[in-house]
């Protein structure tokens, strides 16, 4: 999916949540490693081209190191 085609973004922290979205037709855009003072975790950034009517879930991204998927 080309980034200009993305109409809806979603960020989740767990692999099971990311897998649910992938199974529902979302596309994985990036996996980011978030480094805290005492821990680190992965953030999964997903997108899809069509936004369901009456629904908007655009989320800003935290500062992180991302691996962009194409």
FENQUI-V934787 format. One line per field, one symbol per residue. ss: DSSP state (H for helix, E for strand, L for the rest). phi: phi as a letter, one per 40 degrees, with the letter a starting at -180 (. if undefined). psi: psi as a letter, one per 40 degrees, with the letter a starting at -180 (. if undefined). A space follows every 10 residues. Layout:
BEGIN
ss->???
phi->???
psi->???
END
This chain:
BEGIN
ss->LLHHHLLEEE EELLHHHHHH HHHLLLEEEE EEEEELLLLE EEEEEEEELL LLLLLLLLLL LLLLEEEELL
phi->.cdcccbaba bbbbcccccd cccchcbcca bbcbbccbaa acbbbbaacb bdcgbbbcbc cccacbbccb
psi->hideehehih hieidddddd dddeeihhdi hihhhadeii iihhhiiidh hihehhfhhi iihihihhi.
END
